[in-house]
Amino acid sequence: MSNLILVSADLDLSRIKHNLQSYMNKTWMYAGQDVRLRIRWENTLVHLQPRVNLSYQLQEAADSLSDDFNLWIDTIGQSNSSLFWWLGQIAEKNPFVSSLFFNLCYFKTIIDYIHNNPDKNYLVVVENHALRRTLSNYAKKNQWQFVEIDKWFAELQSLKKSVAEIFYGLLAKINLAKNWISLRLILRDLYKYQSRNYSEHNCQLSKTILFHSWVRDDSIDSQGEFIDQFFGKLPDFIKSHGFKVQYFHLPLSFVTKSSGPYYLLKPLADKGLLFPSHNYYKIIDLFKSMIYPMFLCWKPLKVQKFNSWEINDLILQDRWNQVWSSRTSAAYMYYLFAARLGERGIRFNKTLGTFENHIWEKSFNLGVRHFNVSDEIVGYQHTTLNWNYHCYSPKLNEFKSGVLPDRVICSGSIWESELIKRGYSNVDVGGALRFEFLSNKMESCDRDNNEPIILVAVNAGGFLTLEVLRQVYLAFKQEKHSKILIKVHPHLQIDSVDFDTIFDGNKPSNFEVIDRPMSELLLEVDLLIYSSTSVCLEALAMGVPVISVIPETFLDLDDLRLLPNLRCATGSYQELFLQSEKILGRSQGEYEDWLSKIGDTMTDVFSPVTVNTLESFILSEESRE
């Protein structure tokens, strides 16, 4: 019979230090995402047995649960299907927002480990309070010898976090409202010199394509011209074929740190490309966006067991988060915007946006269909299909619900094939508009094995970034002959306190945090270390070897899980060091032999942009046939 001590990661560490002797024979694990907190626990429990590294087991659990999870969510959706179900993060299955699947995977990892090693004693430190309760209930049900340290303290901390969720959620909603009011004034000012009533000129929209694209700090070039970083040359191509292009923007459209909306939108207005979104969204709609989700996004109310497990606490947590999230309100704005377009009789030839199957897309697509706003909804799969990224894996109910585009156009033929495998019926290849600069970049070069340059890059996940940096630090802190360049995601901020924790208070002299374009950096480096980011494919397309870090703090979304022949992955800093030495130790001939094997695959990943691929955005499936 298993002997388990369960403790919240929020517990005052001094309480543990006084009882270290009673834990000396325990096998201990840490279940959570905050690497800084994990390091503090490791320092406190340094005299115990080494912490169990669960990276491989966690990802194996994710692989084994993925299909069942997607079907389970789809089944729940059958009895809850409505706009407000699709607005929720539970239906979205986005691991960057919802912790439901991640915590399910940790739950399975821990109970499987204990079941497979029943003769050991365990101390499990858990960050997430819903996961802690789920483990506690399971241990009691299975009659384990079970103790939970300071349970009531943990429950008090959980209550504080729930109250904080309300407070910060309301603040974020207020900020969202302020952003829309500000954007409305900016749009009115930019558009006033060419304002016109579209409902009186319906014929003008019969060959108009309404774009939604993300606006970033780099959306304006040095000449002050607008650059669509996601659709590239496509808007100009569309205009050259007699179509009109209009961009619409709501607060969620902006992913910026320093540039303001007026500066970013003025070049669009100067060229007549700016749609007057402010004319189709009323103040009452703003109040609806703020208020309605708090009363209507509580689905699902009743949930069946998952794999015979009682996981109500995990569901309740995600449901609470989606109700108070400003992101839910921001997504609802898209539905109400489409409703106003329909009321005014506006109908476009096509609506075209990036496709990641997020809640704002579902909301807008439903609105466009409900109010007959467009002849066709087209989604552009502008990035990659991450492994175990369940947004891209709808099942039968979602396919029938109307939340998906009529057509999905892919950036590469490999992604087209993968979407077809997942059940998408109307898929085409439009070319790698976003990555056209990679064409013909792959070439052999002389490599300096004596002083290699290693680039570290991860996605926008803060905890994942810190975990990767920790592994890189432990692997290379003594390797002064290697230069380590750290490229932090542009939408992420890591402060000096975080770096001090990760680097044990002293960043090595050969480590440098830089802020330069990835396209420039990849021309200079000998190796990329990454986790769950499409940068790995950019690197391979430019002839740079890559190593994936298998995380404990997140799902492994590595794109190269779909291309295992190109993948090199490590689950510990010791493995990371050994694999990097092996790759950097290749001779020039071995490197060129490796390079020759990946060229054809990269052409399938980033398909060339041609007249034919661009036409796939304009022509319907019937006309192409």
C-alpha positions in Angstrom: 0.0 0.0 0.0 1.4 3.4 -1.0 2.4 6.0 1.6 1.8 9.5 0.3 2.4 12.9 1.8 0.8 15.7 -0.2 1.8 19.3 0.3 0.9 22.6 -1.4 3.8 24.4 -3.0 2.4 27.6 -1.4 3.3 26.3 2.1 5.8 28.2 4.1 9.1 26.3 3.5 10.1 26.8 7.2 7.3 24.4 8.1 9.0 21.7 6.1 12.5 22.4 7.3 11.5 21.6 10.9 10.4 18.1 9.8 13.0 17.1 7.3 14.0 14.0 9.3 10.5 12.5 8.8 10.9 12.9 5.0 14.4 11.5 4.6 13.3 8.1 3.1 10.7 9.7 0.8 10.8 9.8 -3.0 9.8 13.3 -3.8 8.2 15.0 -6.9 7.2 18.4 -7.9 4.1 19.0 -9.9 3.8 22.5 -11.3 5.0 25.2 -13.7 6.8 27.8 -11.6 10.5 26.9 -11.9 11.5 29.6 -9.4 9.3 28.0 -6.8 10.5 24.5 -7.7 14.1 25.7 -7.2 13.3 27.0 -3.7 11.8 23.6 -2.8 14.9 21.9 -4.3 17.1 24.0 -2.1 15.0 23.3 1.0 14.9 19.5 0.3 18.5 19.3 -0.8 19.3 16.6 1.8 16.5 14.3 0.6 16.7 11.9 -2.3 17.0 13.7 -5.6 13.8 15.0 -7.0 12.2 12.6 -9.6 12.4 14.2 -13.1 9.0 13.6 -14.6 9.5 15.2 -18.1 9.4 11.9 -20.1 6.5 10.5 -18.0 4.5 13.7 -18.3 4.8 13.8 -22.1 4.0 10.0 -22.4 0.8 10.7 -20.4 -0.1 13.5 -22.7 0.4 11.3 -25.7 -1.8 8.5 -24.2 -4.6 10.9 -23.2 -4.8 13.2 -26.2 -7.4 11.3 -28.3 -9.6 10.5 -25.4 -9.5 14.1 -24.2 -10.5 15.5 -27.5 -13.4 13.1 -27.8 -14.4 13.8 -24.2 -14.5 17.6 -24.7 -16.5 17.1 -28.0 -19.0 14.9 -26.2 -19.5 17.6 -23.5 -20.0 20.1 -26.3 -22.9 18.1 -27.8 -25.0 18.9 -24.7 -23.7 22.4 -24.2 -23.2 23.7 -27.7 -24.0 27.4 -27.9 -22.1 30.6 -28.5 -21.1 30.8 -24.8 -19.8 27.2 -24.8 -17.5 28.1 -27.7 -16.4 31.3 -26.0 -14.9 29.2 -23.1 -11.4 28.0 -22.7 -12.6 24.5 -21.9 -14.0 24.1 -25.4 -11.0 25.8 -26.9 -8.5 23.4 -25.4 -5.7 25.9 -25.7 -2.8 24.8 -23.4 -1.5 28.4 -23.2 -4.7 29.4 -21.6 -6.4 26.3 -20.1 -4.5 24.2 -17.5 -7.1 21.4 -17.6 -5.3 18.9 -19.9 -1.9 19.7 -18.4 -3.2 19.0 -14.9 -4.8 15.8 -16.2 -1.5 14.7 -17.5 0.3 15.4 -14.2 -2.5 13.6 -12.4 -2.0 10.5 -14.5 1.8 10.8 -14.3 1.9 10.8 -10.5 -0.7 8.1 -9.9 0.9 5.8 -12.5 4.3 6.4 -11.0 3.0 5.4 -7.5 1.1 2.4 -8.8 4.2 1.2 -10.6 6.4 1.6 -7.6 4.1 0.7 -4.7 6.8 -0.1 -2.1 8.1 3.5 -2.0 7.1 6.4 0.2 6.3 9.6 -1.6 6.3 13.3 -0.9 4.5 15.2 -3.7 4.6 19.0 -3.8 1.7 20.4 -5.9 1.3 24.0 -7.2 -2.3 23.8 -8.5 -4.9 23.5 -5.9 -7.5 21.7 -8.1 -4.8 19.1 -8.9 -4.0 18.8 -5.2 -7.6 18.1 -4.3 -8.0 15.6 -7.2 -4.9 13.7 -6.0 -6.2 13.8 -2.4 -9.6 12.4 -3.4 -7.9 9.7 -5.5 -5.6 8.7 -2.6 -8.5 8.4 -0.2 -10.7 6.4 -2.6 -7.8 4.0 -3.2 -7.1 3.7 0.5 -3.5 4.8 0.3 -1.7 5.7 3.5 -2.2 9.4 3.0 -1.4 12.6 4.8 -1.9 16.1 3.6 0.2 18.7 5.3 -1.6 22.0 6.4 -4.6 21.3 4.2 -6.6 24.3 5.6 -3.7 26.6 4.9 -3.7 25.4 1.3 -7.4 25.9 1.0 -7.1 29.4 2.3 -4.4 30.1 -0.3 -6.8 28.7 -2.9 -9.5 31.0 -1.8 -7.2 34.0 -2.0 -6.3 33.0 -5.6 -9.9 32.7 -6.6 -10.7 36.2 -5.2 -7.6 37.6 -6.9 -8.9 36.0 -10.2 -12.1 38.1 -9.9 -10.2 41.2 -9.0 -7.6 41.0 -11.8 -10.2 39.8 -14.2 -12.4 42.8 -13.6 -9.4 45.1 -13.9 -8.5 43.5 -17.3 -12.1 43.9 -18.5 -12.0 47.6 -17.6 -8.8 47.9 -19.4 -10.3 46.1 -22.4 -13.2 48.6 -22.4 -10.7 51.6 -22.2 -8.7 50.1 -25.1 -11.8 49.9 -27.3 -12.9 53.4 -26.5 -9.4 54.7 -27.3 -9.3 52.6 -30.5 -12.8 53.8 -31.5 -11.6 57.5 -31.3 -8.4 56.7 -33.3 -10.4 54.9 -36.0 -12.9 57.8 -36.2 -10.1 60.3 -36.5 -8.2 58.2 -39.2 -11.3 57.5 -41.2 -13.2 60.8 -41.1 -11.7 62.1 -44.3 -13.0 59.1 -46.3 -16.0 58.1 -44.2 -18.9 56.7 -46.1 -22.0 54.6 -45.4 -21.3 51.1 -46.6 -24.9 49.9 -46.2 -25.8 52.3 -49.0 -23.2 50.9 -51.3 -23.5 47.2 -50.9 -22.3 46.5 -54.5 -18.9 47.9 -53.5 -18.4 45.0 -51.2 -19.3 42.2 -53.6 -15.5 41.9 -54.5 -14.2 42.9 -51.1 -12.2 40.7 -48.8 -12.3 41.6 -45.2 -8.9 40.8 -43.5 -8.2 40.2 -39.8 -4.4 40.2 -39.2 -2.3 40.8 -36.1 -0.7 44.2 -35.7 2.7 44.3 -34.0 5.5 46.7 -33.4 7.3 45.5 -36.5 4.2 46.1 -38.7 5.7 49.4 -40.0 8.9 49.4 -42.0 11.7 52.0 -42.0 9.8 53.9 -44.8 6.6 54.1 -42.7 4.8 51.5 -44.8 2.5 48.9 -43.3 3.8 45.3 -43.6 1.5 42.4 -43.0 3.8 40.0 -41.1 1.3 37.2 -41.5 -0.1 37.5 -45.0 3.0 39.1 -46.7 2.4 39.9 -50.4 -1.2 38.4 -50.5 -3.1 41.7 -50.1 -1.3 43.3 -53.0 -1.9 40.1 -55.1 -5.6 40.3 -54.3 -5.8 43.9 -55.2 -4.1 43.2 -58.5 -6.9 40.8 -59.4 -9.6 43.3 -59.0 -10.6 42.7 -55.4 -10.7 45.3 -52.7 -8.9 44.7 -49.4 -10.2 46.0 -46.0 -8.6 45.4 -42.6 -10.8 45.5 -39.5 -9.4 45.9 -36.0 -10.7 45.3 -32.4 -8.6 45.6 -29.3 -7.4 41.9 -29.5 -5.9 42.6 -32.9 -2.9 44.5 -31.3 0.1 42.5 -30.0 2.4 45.3 -29.2 4.7 46.6 -26.5 5.7 50.1 -27.6 3.8 51.3 -30.7 0.4 52.9 -30.4 -2.6 52.1 -32.6 -2.6 55.5 -34.4 1.0 55.0 -35.6 0.3 51.5 -36.7 -3.0 52.1 -38.5 -2.3 55.4 -40.2 -0.5 53.8 -43.2 -3.5 51.5 -43.7 -5.8 54.5 -43.6 -3.6 56.5 -46.0 -4.0 53.6 -48.6 -7.8 53.2 -48.0 -7.3 49.8 -46.5 -8.8 50.6 -43.1 -12.4 49.3 -42.4 -14.5 51.6 -40.2 -15.0 49.1 -37.4 -16.0 51.9 -35.0 -19.2 52.4 -37.0 -20.3 48.8 -36.4 -19.9 48.4 -32.7 -22.1 50.3 -30.3 -21.6 51.2 -26.6 -24.3 48.7 -25.6 -22.2 46.0 -27.3 -19.3 47.0 -25.1 -21.4 46.5 -22.0 -22.6 43.1 -23.3 -19.0 42.0 -23.9 -18.1 42.9 -20.3 -21.1 41.5 -18.5 -22.6 38.6 -20.5 -19.7 36.1 -20.2 -19.8 36.5 -16.4 -23.3 35.0 -16.4 -23.3 32.8 -19.4 -19.9 31.2 -19.6 -20.4 28.7 -16.8 -20.6 25.7 -19.1 -20.3 22.8 -18.6 -22.4 22.6 -15.4 -22.3 18.9 -15.1 -19.4 16.7 -16.3 -19.1 13.0 -16.6 -16.0 11.3 -15.4 -12.8 11.2 -17.5 -11.3 7.7 -17.8 -13.2 6.8 -14.6 -11.5 9.7 -12.7 -13.3 12.2 -10.7 -12.0 15.5 -12.0 -14.7 18.0 -11.0 -12.2 20.2 -9.2 -10.1 20.6 -12.4 -13.2 21.5 -14.4 -14.5 24.0 -11.8 -11.1 25.7 -11.8 -11.1 26.2 -15.6 -14.8 27.3 -15.6 -14.0 29.9 -13.0 -11.1 31.2 -15.0 -13.1 31.5 -18.3 -15.9 33.4 -16.6 -13.7 36.2 -15.2 -11.2 36.3 -18.1 -11.1 39.5 -20.2 -10.1 37.2 -23.1 -13.6 35.8 -23.1 -15.0 39.3 -23.3 -12.6 40.2 -26.1 -13.7 37.2 -28.1 -17.4 38.0 -27.6 -16.7 41.4 -29.2 -16.1 39.7 -32.5 -19.5 38.1 -32.5 -21.3 41.4 -31.7 -19.2 43.1 -34.4 -20.4 40.6 -37.0 -24.0 41.0 -35.8 -23.8 44.8 -36.4 -22.4 44.2 -39.9 -25.3 41.8 -40.7 -27.9 44.3 -39.3 -26.5 46.9 -41.7 -26.7 44.6 -44.7 -22.9 44.3 -45.1 -21.8 41.2 -47.1 -18.3 40.6 -48.2 -16.9 38.2 -50.8 -14.7 36.6 -48.2 -13.6 37.1 -44.6 -9.9 36.0 -44.2 -7.9 35.7 -41.0 -5.2 33.6 -39.3 -6.3 30.1 -38.3 -5.4 28.8 -34.9 -9.0 27.9 -33.9 -9.0 30.2 -30.9 -12.1 31.5 -29.2 -12.1 34.9 -31.0 -12.2 33.0 -34.4 -15.0 30.7 -33.3 -17.0 33.7 -32.1 -16.5 35.7 -35.3 -17.2 32.7 -37.6 -20.4 32.0 -35.8 -21.4 35.7 -36.1 -20.6 35.8 -39.8 -22.7 32.7 -40.4 -25.6 33.7 -38.1 -25.9 37.2 -39.8 -24.9 36.2 -43.4 -21.9 38.6 -43.5 -19.7 36.7 -46.0 -19.9 34.4 -49.0 -17.0 32.4 -47.6 -14.9 32.2 -44.4 -11.2 31.4 -45.1 -8.6 30.6 -42.4 -4.9 30.8 -43.1 -2.8 28.3 -41.1 0.1 30.7 -40.9 2.2 28.9 -38.3 2.8 25.2 -37.6 0.7 22.4 -36.2 2.2 21.8 -32.8 2.1 18.3 -31.3 -0.7 17.8 -28.7 -1.9 21.3 -29.4 -5.6 20.3 -29.3 -7.0 23.5 -30.8 -6.3 22.0 -34.2 -8.0 18.7 -33.4 -11.8 19.2 -33.5 -14.1 16.2 -33.5 -17.5 15.5 -35.0 -19.6 18.0 -33.0 -17.2 20.9 -33.5 -17.0 20.2 -37.3 -20.8 20.5 -37.4 -21.1 23.5 -35.2 -20.2 26.3 -37.6 -17.2 27.6 -35.6 -14.6 26.5 -38.2 -13.8 28.3 -41.5 -15.3 27.0 -44.7 -11.7 26.5 -46.0 -8.3 26.3 -44.4 -5.3 27.3 -46.5 -2.0 25.9 -45.2 1.5 27.3 -45.3 3.0 23.9 -46.4 1.9 20.6 -47.9 2.9 18.7 -44.8 0.3 20.7 -42.8 -2.3 20.1 -45.4 -1.8 16.4 -45.1 -1.9 16.5 -41.3 -5.2 18.5 -41.3 -6.8 16.1 -43.7 -5.8 13.3 -41.3 -7.5 15.1 -38.5 -10.8 15.3 -40.4 -10.7 18.6 -42.2 -12.3 18.2 -45.6 -11.7 21.5 -47.4 -7.9 22.2 -47.2 -5.5 23.8 -49.7 -1.9 25.0 -49.8 -1.3 28.8 -50.0 2.4 28.8 -49.4 4.6 30.1 -46.6 3.6 33.8 -46.8 5.1 34.5 -43.4 8.3 32.7 -44.1 9.0 33.5 -47.7 12.4 34.9 -46.7 13.5 31.4 -46.0 13.6 30.4 -49.7 17.0 29.2 -50.7 18.5 30.0 -47.3 19.8 26.5 -46.7 23.4 26.3 -47.7 26.6 24.8 -46.4 29.0 27.0 -44.4 32.2 26.6 -42.5 31.6 25.9 -38.9 33.8 26.9 -35.9 33.7 23.9 -33.6 36.2 25.5 -31.2 34.0 28.5 -30.2 30.4 27.5 -31.0 27.5 30.0 -30.7 24.4 28.5 -29.2 21.1 30.2 -29.5 18.3 29.6 -27.0 14.7 30.3 -28.0 11.3 29.3 -26.7 7.7 30.3 -27.0 5.8 33.0 -25.1 5.3 30.8 -22.0 7.1 32.4 -19.1 7.5 29.3 -17.0 8.7 27.3 -19.9 11.2 29.9 -20.8 12.6 29.8 -17.3 12.8 26.0 -17.3 14.7 25.9 -20.6 17.1 28.6 -19.3 17.6 26.6 -16.1 18.6 23.5 -18.1 20.9 25.5 -20.4 22.5 27.1 -17.4 23.1 23.8 -15.6 24.4 22.3 -18.8 26.8 25.1 -20.0 27.7 27.2 -16.9 31.2 25.8 -16.9 31.6 25.7 -20.7 33.3 29.0 -21.2 34.4 28.2 -24.8 30.7 28.2 -25.9 28.8 31.5 -26.3 25.2 31.3 -25.2 22.8 33.8 -26.8 19.3 34.0 -25.2 16.5 35.3 -27.3 13.4 36.0 -25.2 10.1 36.0 -27.0 9.1 39.6 -27.9 5.8 39.3 -26.0 7.5 38.1 -22.8 9.2 40.1 -20.1 11.6 38.4 -17.7 13.0 40.6 -14.9 16.4 40.5 -13.2 15.0 38.7 -10.2 13.9 35.8 -12.4 17.3 35.7 -14.0 19.0 35.7 -10.6 16.9 32.7 -9.5 17.6 30.7 -12.7 21.3 31.5 -12.7 21.8 31.0 -8.9 22.5 34.7 -8.5 25.3 35.0 -11.1 24.8 34.9 -14.8 27.8 33.3 -16.5 30.0 35.6 -18.5 29.4 33.6 -21.7 25.6 34.1 -21.5 24.1 37.1 -23.2 20.4 38.2 -23.5 19.9 39.8 -26.9 17.0 41.4 -28.8 17.7 41.0 -32.5 15.5 39.6 -35.2 15.5 35.8 -35.3 16.2 35.8 -39.1 19.5 37.6 -38.4 20.6 35.4 -35.5 20.0 32.2 -37.3 22.6 33.2 -39.9 25.3 33.4 -37.1 24.7 30.4 -34.8 25.9 26.8 -34.8 23.1 25.3 -32.7 19.5 26.2 -31.6 18.2 25.0 -28.3 14.4 25.4 -28.1 11.1 24.2 -26.7 7.7 24.2 -28.3 8.3 26.9 -30.9 8.2 26.9 -34.7 11.6 28.6 -34.7 13.1 25.1 -34.9 11.7 24.7 -38.4 13.1 28.1 -39.4 16.5 27.1 -38.1 16.5 23.8 -40.0 15.4 25.6 -43.1 18.6 27.8 -42.7 20.8 24.8 -42.0 21.1 25.2 -38.2 20.9 22.0 -36.1 18.4 22.0 -33.3 17.8 20.3 -29.9 14.4 20.2 -28.2 14.1 20.5 -24.4 11.4 18.2 -23.1 9.6 20.2 -20.4 8.2 19.4 -17.0 6.4 22.7 -16.8 4.4 22.5 -20.0 3.2 20.1 -22.7 5.8 19.3 -25.2 4.3 20.9 -28.4 7.5 20.3 -30.4 6.7 20.6 -34.1 9.3 18.0 -34.9 7.3 15.3 -33.1 5.6 15.2 -36.6 9.1 14.8 -38.2 10.9 12.4 -35.9 13.7 11.8 -38.3 14.8 15.4 -37.8 14.2 15.6 -34.0 16.8 15.5 -31.2 15.2 15.8 -27.8 16.6 15.9 -24.2 14.8 15.6 -20.9 17.6 16.7 -18.5 20.5 19.1 -18.5 23.0 16.2 -18.6 21.4 14.9 -21.8 21.3 18.4 -23.2 25.1 18.8 -22.7 25.9 15.4 -24.2 23.7 15.9 -27.3 25.1 19.4 -27.9 28.6 18.1 -27.7 27.7 15.3 -30.2 26.1 17.7 -32.7 28.8 20.4 -32.4 31.5 17.7 -32.7 30.4 16.8 -36.2 33.0 17.2 -38.9 32.3 19.4 -41.9 31.5 16.4 -44.0 29.1 15.0 -41.4 27.4 18.3 -41.2 27.0 18.6 -45.0 25.6 15.0 -45.1 23.0 15.9 -42.5 22.2 19.1 -44.4 21.5 17.1 -47.6 18.8 15.0 -45.9 16.5 17.8 -44.7 16.1 20.0 -47.8 13.1 18.2 -49.3 11.3 18.1 -46.0 11.7 21.9 -45.5 10.1 22.5 -48.9 7.0 20.6 -47.7 7.1 22.5 -44.4 7.4 26.0 -46.0 5.8 25.5 -49.4 6.9 28.1 -52.0 4.6 31.0 -52.7 3.5 31.0 -56.3 0.7 32.5 -58.4 -1.2 29.2 -58.1 -0.9 29.1 -54.3 -1.9 32.8 -54.0 -4.9 32.1 -56.2 -6.2 29.6 -53.7 -7.1 32.5 -51.4 -9.2 34.2 -54.1 -10.9 31.3 -55.9 -13.5 29.1 -54.2 -13.0 25.3 -54.2 -15.6 24.9 -56.9 -13.9 27.3 -59.3 -10.5 25.7 -58.7 -11.9 22.3 -59.7 
